């Protein structure tokens, strides 16, 4: 009797179908078992006997990870891995892999779109015109040129670097906080390396490009928002839980923040009755900054090849939880 084919479990996805993943994996004799898991019990049932697990937004907590009997890797559709219990996976000797080099340009472009939309009041004026009005929709002071502003970039990884490169063309002052990047590396590209406190004190615009970790979650809270200049603008295309939602909403309602543009929020989806949805000084997007046809294709191909490599026992290039195989 032949042994059963290896199995890759896919816990959830936002694509119309899984033909890319299935084409790669089934072509190598690997069975794909996919389910839009909604509960912990669904996840445990799906993943328990999988040789590799691919996940997008499903929460793989310690209970789910502990139930994995023979999983050789957990692979995330994306860069962030905050929906996976990394410690539990490490204890079980299961490597967790991400796709760190996709959607870099897409997210950097979305950041620039948000910064320009808030400083030039793009959405405000579009709505003003649709409502039958003409002329300025805001006081003149609300119309800003980037050359007159200081932009604070939190995080100088792949995306943060691309944001800085784009902003250089707009002649603004650039300050960057990243505690793990040497100051000279930041200054070589034309920005100034500063502490987090200095960035908060000086920035007219703050944009977040760091991962969600125990150290960064709610890094923007009542105290840190209060340290920003009155009228500052807040941009978040990173992770929703980098900012305390109540503190962010309060800063916008009070006018301490003049505007915000958010691709992410905590929680997601944003609850229907949440006040952030109706504030006129907020631009919202439904976690789509990474989207483009080439980016999504690369993402799906990459996770399939990572799962394939794990099943074959090959070296994995993007392990984020310190497990070596």
BELVENNOR-V941773 format. One record per helix or strand of 3 or more residues. SS is the DSSP state (helix for helix, strand for strand). FROM is the first residue (numbers start at 0). TO is the last residue. If there is no record, write none. Layout:
ss=[SS;SS]
from=[FROM;FROM]
to=[TO;TO]
This chain:
ss=[strand;helix;strand;helix;strand;helix;strand;helix;strand;helix;helix;helix;helix;strand;helix;strand;helix;helix;strand;helix;strand;helix;helix;strand;helix;strand;helix]
from=[6;18;30;39;51;61;72;85;94;103;121;139;145;149;157;172;182;195;204;221;231;239;244;256;274;281;292]
to=[9;25;33;46;54;65;75;90;96;118;129;141;147;153;167;176;186;201;207;226;235;241;253;261;276;283;311]
